[in-house]
């Protein structure tokens, strides 16, 4: 399959693809994330008001759902999320030196319990503002105190501030992507006066890069290191190892990539751009089949309490790696 701009391609409407991706993938994904962060905020406030094991379990469930929602849109690293360090404020990773956990522990040890508010948190280090910091609070050492009145109040107030901060950040991103949002106006009008995009083809490039980077990140940065399959054969802790939500995030990443490809318009745009429609349909069907293999493998693992603690995890995830490599190779060679 040739690239969208090759001699084998027909005329292609980049603006049409960009708008389809915004309406059918980007906005719905951020709407899902906003709803999940709002629920997380409400449940965390309830926990702080009435600490108990039941309320802590509810907050952890809400956190799991938020990780799922974040994973589906994590690949969108351009646009309003790239402004004001919003991506890092939501998800500070990779954190190879453990900066985030150290800063969270330092704030927990501070005596100024009333100093951590949503407003003050937004001015602190990006490492203590988002989902990775919240994982330390909800699952790290001492997190059981959250279920005990008085003992965990400082920690709970910190967690509530993080949840509120997340809701505010996601809300601002979503507003900027709305029909009359600030970034949507930029997205829909590339040209010489546009501060970001000079040509409409750059919009398509953003989407293809997001798709490619999502596949690369899951396979090479999340699965391979956790299994010790890298060059050094050194085994690293899986992402979100404290909460054991590694596979929830990985599965969500794959659901997001599949949605961008299908609902976001990449597959349809590719078919429309090609002179040989039968061949284009065949390629898209093949990629869809590879995605089904991946999702059938990652879905059950995401539903397990500690998938990376299983003795068969390596075999099961190696089987995921092959179709992932195939999807990326075909999509980027033939589409990108």
N, C-alpha and C positions, 0 to 999 in steps of 0.2 A: 504494500500500500504506500502510495506516495504522500509527501507532506501536503498540507493544505494549500501551499503556494506553488506546487510543482506544475509542470506542464501537463500532467495527467489529471489535474484537479479542475473542476468547473468553478464558476464564480461562487464566492462564499461570503455570506453576510456575517461579519464578526460582531456587529452590534446586536444582531438577533441572538446569537449565541450568548453574548454577555448578559443580555436582559433575561434570557431564559434561565441562565445560571443564577442570576440574582433572585428572580422571583420563585423559582422552583427548588433551589438548593440553599443558597446563602441565607436568605431571609427566614425561611422555615426552620433552618438549623439553629439560627440565633434565637428565634422565638422559642424553640424547645429548650435551649439552654437558659433563657431568661426565666421560663416557668420553673425549671428545676432549681435555679439559684434562689428564686423567691420562696419556694417551698423549703429549701435548705435554711434560709434565713429565718422563716417563721418557726420551723421545728427547733432550731438552735435557741431562739428566744424562749420557747416553751421549756426547753431543757434547763436554761438558766433560772427560770422562775420556779420550776419544780423538778429539781434533780432526782433522777431515778434510773434504774437499769433499763426500764421500758422506754423512757424518753431518749436515753443515749442510743439505744438500738434503733429508734426511729430516725434520729439524726444521722446515724451511720448509713441507714438505708437511703436517706435523701442524698447523702454524699455519694454513694454508689451511683445513684441515678444521675447526679450531676456530672460525674466522671464519664458516664455513658454519653450524655449529651455533648460534653466538651469534646470527646474523642471523635465525634462525627463531623465537627467543624474545625478541628485543630489544624487541618491542612491549609485553611485560609489564613495565610500570614501576611497578606497584603490588605490595603484599605485602612479603615479606621482602627483596626487592631494593631497595626504597625505604628500608630501614633502614640506618643506619651508612654512608651514602654508597656502598652496594654497587654501584649502577648505575655511578656515575662511576669507582669503583675498577676495574670490569671494562672499561669503555669510556669514556674521557674524550674526549667529542666533543659539540658542536663546540669546537674549540680555535683560535679565530680569531687569537689572538695568539701561537700557537706556544709556549705555556707548557710543555707537556709535553715537547717535544723539547729545549727549553733546559734543563729540569731533568734530563732523562736525560743530556744531554751533560755537565752539571756534575758529576753523580755519576760518570760515566765518567772524568772528568778528576781526580777526587779520589784521593788516595794511599791511603785506607783501604780496600783491596781486601776486607778481611775484615769490613767493617762492614755490607755488604749481605747480609742473610739474610732468609728468609721472615718471621721474627718482627719484625725491624727495619723491613723494607719496609712492613709493614702499618701502621706508625706514621708513615710519611712521607706526602708529598703524594699525593693520589689520582691525580695526573697521571703518576706513575711506577710505578703498581702493576699496570696491566692490559694489555689487548691493544694499545692504541695505543702504549704505551711499548715493548712487545715488538716492535712493527713497526719502531721506530727502531733497536732493538738488532739485529734480524735482517736489516734491509734498508737501514738508513741508512749514512751515510758511515763507513767503517772496519769495516763488518760482515763483509767478507771475512777479517778477522783471526780470526774465529771458527773458521776451518778450519786455522789455523796454531797449533801448540803454543806455549805461553808467551805469544805476542803477544796472543791474545784471551782469556786466562784470566779477567781481571777482568770483561770484557764478558760472557763466558759464565756466570760465577757470578751476575752480575746477571740475565741472562736466565732462569737456572734458578730464581732466587728469585722472579721474576715468575710463571713457570709454576706454581711451587708455591703461591704466594699465590692465583692464580686458582683452582686446584683446591680450596683450602680455602674460598674464598668461595662457589663454586658448590655445594660439598658442604653448607655451612650453609643455603643457600637451599633446596636440594632436601630436606633434612631437615625444614625448616619447612613444606614443602608436602606431606610424606608423609601417609599415612592418619591417623597419630596426631600429626602435627606441630603445632607451636604455632600457626602461621598458619592451618592447615586448620581448627582448632577455631574460630578467629575467622570464617573464610570460611563455615563451615557453620552458624553460629548468630547471625545478625543479630538485633538487639533492643536494648532500652533499656540493658542491661548490657554490650553489646558495645562495645569501645573504638574501633572503626573504622566499623562498619556498623549503622545504626539500622534500616533496612528492607531486605528481601530484594531489592527492585527496584534497590538500589544495587549489587548484585553484577552484575546484567545491565548496568547503566550502565558499570561498570568494563570489562567485556568489549567493549562497543560502542565505548567511547572508545579502547581499545587497538587495535581493528580500524581505526577511522577514522584515528587518529594514525599508524599504520603506513603507510597509503596516502598520507596527506598528506606524511609525511617522505620517502618514496621519490621521489615526483613533484616536490615543491616544494623540498626541502632537499638532495636528492642528485643528481637528474637535471638539473633546470632550471639550478642554478648552474654545474654542470660543463660545460654546453653554452653558457653565456652567454645564456640566454633570460630572465633576470630583468629587472626594471624598468630597471636601469642597463646591461643588455647586457654586463656585465663577466663575463668567463669566470674561474671559480675552479678551483683544483685539485680533482679528484675526491677523495672520501673514500678513505683508504688508498692514496694515490697512490704512496707509496714501494714498497709490495709489489705494486702493480697488481692488487689484489684488490677493487677497487670493485664490479665487476659480480658477483663472488662474493657479496658482502654484499647487494647489491640483489636478486639472484635469490633468495637465502635469505630476505630480508624478505618477498618475494612468496609464497614457499612457506609461510612461517609464517602470513601473513594468510589464504591459501587454507585452510590446515589449521585455523585457528581458526574460520573460517566453516563448513567442512564437518565436520571431526572434532570440533571444540570445541563444536558444537551450535547455533551461531547460526542456521544455515539451518533446521535441524529445529525449533528453538524458534519461529522466525518462522512456519513453515507451521502448526504446532500452534496458534498464537495467532490465526490468521485464520479468519474464517467462510467466505470464498471460497477453498477449498483449491486449486482449479484455477488461479486467478490467482496465488496464493502460490507454487505449484510453478513456474509460468511465470516468475515473477520470479527465483526461485532458479536456475533453469536458465539464464536470461539472464546472471546474474552469474557463474555457473560458466563460461559460454562466454567471457566477457570475460577471466576469469582465465587460461583456456587460451591466448588470444591473447598476453597479457602473458608468460606463462611460456615459450611457444614462441619469443618474441623474446629474453628475458633469458637463457634457458638456454644457447644457443650462445655468446652474448657472454661468459658467465661462464667458459666453457671456453677462451677465447682468452687468450694470454699478456699482451697489452696492448690491451684493447678500446678504451680511450679514446685510444689512439694511432692508431686507424684513421680513414681519411678519410671513411668512410661511417657513423661512429658517430652523428652528429647525426641523420641521416635515420632510422636504425634506432631510436633512442631517442625521437624525436618520435612515431613510430608506437606506441611503448609508452605514451606520455603520454595519448593519446586514450582507450583502454580503461580506463586507470587512473582518469582523470577520471570516466568513465562509471560504473565500479564504485563509486567513492566517492559520486558524486551519487545513484545509485539506492539504494545501501545505507543511506546516512545520511538521505535524504529519506523512504524507505519503511520502513526498519527502525528507525532511531534517533530 
